[in-house]
Structures are given as structure tokens and as C-alpha cells.
Amino acid sequence: MILLLLRTLRQHRWFTLLGLALLFSSMGNGLTYVLVFSQLLNSHATPTWLSLAYVLALAPGLPASFLGVWLLRRWPAFSVLLLGETLGLAGLILPFQALQGDHPTLLLLSQAAAAFSTGMTVPVLSQLFKQGLSEDLMPAAAGIETLVFAANVIFGVGAGTLLYGHVSLWLLLFLDALSFVAAIALLWRAATFFILQGEEEPTYIDNERFSWRRLTPQQKRSLLLLPSLALVGAPVMALLPALAPALPGNNTDNGLILLFARSVGQLLAPLVLSERQVRYRASATLPLTIALLLFTLCYFAVAQSGSLWIAVPLIVIAHLFSNWFYLVATLNVMDSFPSRHVGPAIASSWRLQLGITLLVPLITGGIADNFPAQWVLLGSGMSGIILALLMLGDLRKLWNCNLIARRNNSALNFNNDDDSKTGG
């Protein structure tokens, strides 16, 4: 898929500038992430607190996605993106005040501004890609979103890990602000090159707005793929820092290295996968389920490995599976809906995914306070797979098939009994 991505970047200048803007924005968010989780790990925070920090870094995106959809009906897409980045830049006032007055709570809450900014972009990006790219380039759009998300840790957390303890926190904050300024400038430039592919579809007709009740079964299933991934991935990823004590060495260093390995897998997924591999339909239950199972088992093996050299490639492999699932889910949504509904549709799916991500880690984090984290991780992953199959309706279909088979078998036996009685 890397060749398709390069071709798209070469053909569409706005796509290149947009990708760079999102890259810079993600880098800054990663720097703030390092500040928060390094301090938590240094203070020997419990799994509950680690999970809470994970949740607080996501929660504001929920109301922001509603705002993004509302604005998208009234403003050009790039204007909404520029507003989101401007709010993210303004949100850096919180860590500025935290460093001045030594308020750790403000430093933790500073991620809320970044999460709010990200939530606003969720419906906007997918709609931009649908309107500005041809059908054959859609996998590249899904791939660029994954690459940008990975940049949060590859460049943000990666650079923050190298700089933390060697430079002042003020310098990290300055680099964070600089990244937002660069993102705003690139977005403004990208807007001048954007060209709609075909005629723009109407977005103001009330009876044509996105509605769950009017969706086809295939569209509903496409929207439920991302929440299915969250049922498995959210508790597992939230417990990742809690696996650090099971490995030899410094807990803080181990935790940051594992977080870095996670995004290496996220970065590699769109680069090593082919376009054909991400064109799976939402109805392909077996390969999607196997990907979730292998993701969980890789994470469980990390705690059992006892070696950082084994744990790092396991985390990378785990996220090759999870991000293949993510690419398939994202592409299914963009392929299943017309451009005027792609933004609200992806926002609807993302909100359900985020709701699961906010709730489930708190439960598993509380359980991990009293039981070994690796066994809680395995149990939550397996439970998540079962719940995902239930949500997608696959277990119900399997049950119905078994029930029909039993009835047919019973009917066959009954007929055989009749035949024996009549001599037939």
C-alpha cells in the first residue's frame, strides 16, 4: 500500500500538506503525553490511576465530535480543522500554568484540550478524503490517518523520551506550541489547493441527514467495527504501562519503551500491508476475529516474556494486527457511505468506540489493582472478543445455525423412525 500512498501524495498537493499538518499536531500531543505518564510512573501510580490518565486523555473528544459534525454542516471542512488546531494551541495555557505553579492536576488536564481538538477533526477528515480523493485512492486516506496517529508516539513520545530529563520542561512546552503553529500554517496552505472530485452533494436537506434507522445491515456492521476493536484493544492498551514492572530494569524507562513500540507497529501497518489486504469487507468475520485474538495473545506474552528484547517485537506485532483491523474498519465506513454522510457516520462510530474506551479501562484497571495485570489483560481481551462477536451479530448467527441444524437433525431422526415403523 506504500506505493499507493506515495502516488496519492504526488497527485494531490493538498493531501500532502494536510498530512504534514496532522503530523506536526500529533508530535506536540505526544510531547505532552510524555510529561504526564513519566510523572505517573515515577510516582508508582496504581493501574487505576494509569487507566484514569488514559481516559482523561480521550474524554473531551466525545462532545467535540458533535461540535465537529454541527460545524461541518455550516462551514467548509478546512475551516473546522483550522478552528480545532487553534483551540489546541490555546489549550497549552493549561500546562503553562501548571509549570508556573507546580499543579500536576492541570498538567494532566492539559491533554483535554488536545483531545477536544482531535475530536473535532474526526468527522472532518473522513469527509475531506471522500470528497477530495477518487475511489481507488481511499486506502491511502485510511493509511495516512494511521500514520498520523502513530506519529503521536513515534515523533512526539519518541522525541519526548529522548529529551525528558535532559532539557527543561519549558522547552518541551515550546516545541509543543511550535508544532501547533506549523500545523495551522500548513492547513491554511492546503485549503488553497483543495479541489472537489465531482459535484458537491447537498448537506442541508433534513430528510437526507445521517440516521441509524435508515442504514442498511452492511452499513451498520461497518460502523460497529471500530467499537469492536475498542472492546478488545482499549483495556489491553490501558494496562500496557502496568506491564512494565514485570520486565527487568527501570519501570519508567520500560513503560515509555513499550509505548514507543506500540506506535512502531501502528506506523508499520500501512507500510507493510497491501491494498488488497485492507479491502476486506465488514462481513469477513473470521480474519477479523483472528486478528483480535492474536493481538491479545501478543500482549499477554509480553508479561510472560521476562525480557524487554522479546516484549518490544511482540508489541510491534500486536499492533500490526490491530491496525490492520483499524484500516479495514475505516475503509469500510468510507466505502459504505456517500460523501455527505461519511463525516457523521465516522463520528457516530468513533463516539461509540470512545465510549467503550472510556468505560472498559476503568473496570479492568480496578480489577488489576487486586489481581495480576497480565491475567486481567488476557481475560479482558477474550471477553472483548466475545462481546464484539455479539455486537456484530455473529454469535447470534452461529446460534441460529446450530439451532436449525439440530432441528433438521431431529426431523431426520423422526423421519427415520417413521420409515422403520412402516418398513420403508
C-alpha atoms as one frame of an Amber mdcrd trajectory, in Angstrom:
protein
   0.000   0.000   0.000   3.015   2.271   0.342   3.159   2.758  -3.450  -0.497
   3.822  -3.487   0.179   6.238  -0.634   3.146   7.768  -2.446   1.100   8.104
  -5.648  -1.671   9.905  -3.763   0.808  12.287  -2.125   2.287  13.075  -5.519
  -1.055  13.641  -7.259  -2.765  15.733  -4.565  -0.760  18.566  -3.047  -3.500
  19.359  -0.513  -3.295  15.755   0.722   0.450  16.119   1.296   0.086  19.426
   3.155  -2.798  18.070   5.235  -0.753  15.015   6.214   2.169  17.227   7.279
  -0.152  19.444   9.317  -1.616  16.477  11.170   1.889  15.111  11.667   3.078
  18.280  13.402  -0.051  18.420  15.549   0.408  14.803  16.652   4.038  15.415
  17.540   3.057  18.126  20.005   0.400  15.959  21.613   2.977  13.221  22.100
   5.300  15.585  23.981   2.553  16.389  26.474   1.832  12.668  26.827   5.443
  12.057  27.902   5.229  14.680  30.636   2.070  13.185  32.113   2.866   9.477
  32.048   6.513   9.877  33.088   5.400  11.594  36.281   2.745   8.952  36.937
   5.235   6.108  36.513   7.797   7.898  38.680   5.232   8.193  41.461   4.456
   4.428  41.239   0.841   5.077  40.285  -1.597   2.162  40.557  -3.221   0.631
  37.456  -6.401   2.550  38.337  -4.622   5.904  38.106  -2.850   4.882  34.904
  -6.180   3.903  33.377  -7.744   7.166  34.586  -4.998   9.167  32.893  -5.646
   7.202  29.707  -9.353   8.057  29.925  -8.781  11.771  30.632  -6.663  11.982
  27.507  -9.687  10.919  25.407 -12.940  12.019  27.073 -13.185  15.592  25.703
 -13.215  14.206  22.170 -16.796  12.985  22.699 -18.540  16.400  22.841 -16.012
  17.751  20.340 -17.133  15.244  17.695 -20.731  16.514  17.977 -19.444  20.048
  17.537 -17.390  18.956  14.532 -20.440  17.416  12.810 -22.534  20.522  13.567
 -19.882  22.869  12.184 -19.333  20.666   9.151 -22.894  21.360   8.012 -22.233
  25.099   8.106 -18.526  25.683   7.433 -16.005  24.437   4.888 -14.117  21.410
   6.185 -10.743  23.155   6.317 -12.221  25.965   8.427 -13.293  23.405  11.030
  -9.807  21.885  11.016  -8.206  25.322  11.486 -10.515  26.039  14.426  -9.594
  22.718  16.030  -5.863  23.382  15.779  -6.310  26.922  17.106  -8.172  25.563
  20.141  -5.393  23.030  20.646  -2.825  25.829  20.640  -4.899  27.867  23.112
  -5.152  24.796  25.357  -1.408  24.937  26.022  -2.199  27.656  28.549  -3.022
  24.823  30.976   0.453  23.200  31.036   1.983  26.689  31.051   0.122  27.473
  34.272   0.913  24.011  35.651   4.656  24.548  35.225   4.452  28.008  36.760
   2.524  26.934  39.848   3.525  23.263  40.106  -0.026  21.896  39.670   0.147
  18.255  38.464  -3.626  18.161  38.008  -3.507  20.989  35.470  -0.737  19.177
  33.646  -2.928  16.082  33.439  -5.929  18.103  32.271  -3.832  19.788  29.596
  -4.379  16.715  27.439  -8.086  17.551  27.425  -7.501  20.445  25.028  -5.602
  18.179  22.643  -8.339  15.542  22.901 -11.005  18.161  22.162  -9.071  19.308
  19.101  -8.718  15.715  17.896 -12.423  15.013  18.421 -13.379  17.919  16.170
 -11.246  16.564  13.327 -12.728  13.034  13.366 -15.757  13.728  11.123 -13.935
  16.368   9.076 -11.001  14.282   7.875 -13.044  11.357   6.561 -15.398  13.689
   4.705 -12.458  15.588   3.198 -10.902  12.366   1.947 -14.202  11.171   0.488
 -14.779  14.477  -1.319 -11.221  15.066  -2.494  -9.979  11.600  -3.489 -11.166
   9.098  -6.075 -12.491   5.683  -5.037  -9.269   3.835  -5.867  -7.269   6.127
  -3.553  -9.428   5.543  -0.454  -6.989   3.031   1.121  -4.345   5.774   1.073
  -6.684   8.001   3.087  -7.135   5.278   5.707  -3.378   4.745   5.739  -2.495
   8.403   6.274  -4.777   8.565   9.320  -2.959   5.597  10.862   0.449   7.101
  10.081  -0.530  10.410  11.653  -1.834   8.667  14.759   1.432   6.731  15.020
   3.372   9.991  14.773   1.944  10.928  18.156   4.343   8.417  19.694   6.997
   7.882  17.029   7.927  11.560  16.882   6.121  13.033  19.898   6.669  10.406
  22.574   9.862   9.220  20.891  11.435  12.679  20.913   9.984  13.375  24.361
  11.516  10.167  25.746  14.947  11.178  24.450  14.647  14.768  25.684  12.954
  14.112  29.037  15.397  14.703  31.865  17.952  16.321  29.553  16.128  19.557
  28.695  13.755  21.768  30.640  10.030  21.183  30.638   9.654  24.714  29.273
  11.493  23.694  26.104   9.184  20.711  25.630   6.200  23.026  26.027   7.673
  25.472  23.492   8.147  22.651  20.966   4.527  21.642  21.570   3.299  25.172
  20.789   5.557  25.382  17.739   4.041  22.195  16.337   0.520  23.678  16.527
   1.659  26.878  14.797   3.209  24.831  11.981   0.029  22.747  11.669  -2.168
  25.848  11.358   0.079  27.319   8.637   0.087  24.055   6.648  -3.690  23.647
   6.907  -4.254  27.175   5.635  -1.991  26.408   2.667  -3.656  23.029   1.998
  -7.097  24.663   1.791  -5.955  26.748  -1.187  -5.088  23.591  -3.190  -8.173
  21.509  -2.331 -10.352  20.509  -5.302 -13.630  18.602  -5.047 -13.770  15.340
  -7.019 -17.071  15.611  -8.910 -20.052  17.668  -7.853 -20.584  18.552  -4.232
 -23.519  16.730  -2.675 -26.163  18.650  -0.718 -25.711  18.654   3.062 -28.588
  20.811   4.232 -31.591  18.613   3.457 -33.050  17.438   6.777 -34.591  14.225
   5.466 -31.234  13.150   3.990 -29.209  13.566   7.162 -27.416  10.605   8.671
 -29.811   8.344  10.602 -29.126   4.925  12.121 -32.676   3.731  11.374 -32.223
   4.200   7.612 -28.919   2.316   7.376 -28.519  -0.981   5.569 -27.231  -4.037
   7.526 -23.865  -3.702   5.773 -23.572  -0.029   6.781 -24.471  -0.816  10.393
 -21.872  -3.558  10.505 -19.237  -1.190   9.093 -19.980   1.322  11.856 -19.648
  -1.363  14.547 -16.141  -2.476  13.540 -14.305   0.350  15.338 -16.281  -0.186
  18.590 -15.487  -3.915  18.284 -11.791  -3.062  18.159 -12.199  -0.861  21.239
 -13.805  -3.699  23.225 -10.596  -5.678  22.823  -7.925  -3.014  22.438  -8.905
  -0.364  24.999  -8.433  -2.401  28.222  -5.308  -4.073  26.854  -3.651  -0.799
  25.815  -4.642   0.951  29.054  -2.861  -1.775  31.043   0.310  -1.533  28.939
   2.201   0.688  31.452   1.204  -1.746  34.235   3.169  -4.488  32.452   6.419
  -2.540  32.900   7.138  -3.908  36.427   7.065  -7.458  35.037  10.165  -6.649
  32.976  13.706  -6.145  34.324  15.000  -2.593  34.617  13.544   0.807  35.426
   9.730   0.914  35.342   9.599   4.396  33.795  12.013   3.520  31.010  10.247
   0.219  30.338   6.845   1.898  30.190   7.998   4.527  27.702   9.802   1.959
  25.539   6.662  -0.204  25.375   4.578   2.844  24.432   7.112   3.626  21.725
   6.982   0.025  20.417   3.195   0.299  20.238   3.385   3.148  17.756   6.124
   1.472  15.732   3.567  -1.227  14.963   0.969   1.410  14.161   3.415   3.121
  11.813   4.477  -0.069  10.027   0.961  -1.410   9.421   0.021   0.816   6.447
   3.546   0.488   5.042   3.803  -3.324   5.004   0.185  -4.168   4.147  -1.035
  -4.356   0.569  -4.112  -2.613  -0.808  -5.758  -5.998  -1.302  -5.309  -6.872
   2.385  -7.160  -3.786   3.597 -10.017  -4.250   1.118 -11.664  -6.912   3.289
 -15.411  -6.455   3.701 -17.025  -5.977   7.091 -18.656  -9.391   6.670 -15.258
 -11.155   6.798 -15.685 -12.292  10.396 -13.027 -15.000  10.670  -9.898 -12.989
   9.684 -11.056 -10.021  11.762 -11.594 -12.238  14.818  -8.212 -13.937  14.377
  -6.530 -10.507  14.250  -8.119  -9.528  17.585  -7.147 -12.872  19.142  -3.511
 -12.613  18.037  -3.389  -9.006  19.286  -4.491 -10.146  22.768  -2.131 -13.119
  22.884   0.866 -10.973  21.900   0.146  -8.581  24.763  -0.255 -11.460  27.219
   3.084 -12.887  26.068   4.786  -9.560  26.873   4.277 -10.012  30.619   5.323
 -13.668  30.402   8.463 -12.963  28.381  10.591 -11.526  31.198  12.729  -9.700
  28.649  12.428  -6.280  27.074  14.086  -7.590  23.908  11.225 -10.060  23.457
   8.487  -7.715  24.682   9.218  -4.936  22.149   8.789  -7.039  18.965   5.689
  -8.652  20.493   4.103  -5.215  20.969   5.036  -4.253  17.400   3.477  -7.443
  16.001   0.350  -6.975  18.145  -0.265  -3.558  16.626   0.274  -4.795  13.102
  -2.826  -6.930  13.708  -4.847  -4.226  15.474  -4.056  -1.579  12.863  -4.896
  -3.912  10.013  -8.300  -4.195  11.715  -8.438  -0.390  12.059  -7.612   0.151
   8.390 -10.300  -2.308   7.301 -12.859  -0.669   9.620 -12.091   2.879   8.454
 -12.097   1.950   4.786 -15.427   0.121   5.149 -17.061   3.260   6.547 -15.703
   5.478   3.760 -16.746   2.963   1.089 -20.223   2.310   2.523 -21.500   5.898
   2.739 -21.930   8.826   0.314 -19.667  11.796   0.961 -22.354  13.872   2.684
 -22.808  11.115   5.295 -19.211   9.964   5.761 -18.398  12.621   8.388 -21.444
  11.974  10.612 -21.062   8.196  10.099 -17.412   8.033  11.149 -18.169  10.361
  14.068 -21.005   8.088  15.193 -18.751   5.030  15.048 -15.907   6.876  16.772
 -18.177   8.093  19.594 -19.272   4.549  20.395 -15.649   3.445  20.203 -14.644
   6.278  22.531 -17.449   5.493  24.992 -16.184   1.914  25.257 -12.610   3.182
  25.575 -13.600   5.450  28.457 -15.563   2.833  30.402 -13.816  -0.506  29.980
 -10.269   0.552  31.068 -11.646   1.860  34.377 -13.162  -1.547  35.097 -10.075
  -3.522  34.121  -7.802  -1.054  35.921  -9.763  -1.546  39.150  -9.585  -5.331
  38.785  -5.831  -5.151  38.076  -5.327  -3.423  41.438  -6.199  -6.738  43.093
  -5.134  -9.347  40.517  -2.040  -9.789  38.297  -2.263  -7.354  35.387  -1.271
  -9.946  32.766  -4.164 -12.259  33.652  -6.603  -9.364  33.775  -5.313  -8.375
  30.343  -5.888 -11.860  28.908  -9.362 -12.139  30.445 -10.449  -8.701  29.239
  -9.155  -9.408  25.716 -11.027 -12.707  25.433 -14.177 -11.179  26.913 -13.885
  -8.288  24.461 -13.738 -10.673  21.501 -16.904 -12.439  22.661 -18.707  -9.124
  23.201 -17.559  -7.893  19.782 -18.970 -11.002  18.109 -22.222 -10.490  19.986
 -22.401  -6.828  18.937 -21.764  -7.711  15.292 -24.402 -10.436  15.485 -22.016
 -13.275  14.591 -22.622 -15.354  17.725 -26.345 -14.967  17.220 -25.994 -16.197
  13.633 -23.898 -19.139  14.849 -26.506 -19.985  17.477 -29.300 -19.817  14.903
 -27.344 -22.080  12.535 -26.773 -24.627  15.301 -30.430 -24.463  16.263 -31.518
 -25.028  12.666 -29.047 -27.907  12.350 -30.446 -29.550  15.483 -33.986 -29.163
  14.247 -33.062 -30.633  10.865 -31.270 -33.493  12.596 -34.262 -34.106  14.851
 -36.575 -34.043  11.841 -34.316 -36.518  10.052 -34.322 -38.866  13.026 -38.083
 -38.580  13.299 -38.490 -39.459   9.628 -36.151 -42.405  10.051 -38.263 -43.677
  12.933 -41.361 -43.411  10.792 -39.641 -45.304   7.998 -38.662 -48.113  10.328
 -42.189 -48.423  11.615 -43.679 -48.624   8.135 -40.961 -50.818   6.757 -39.876
 -48.037   4.343
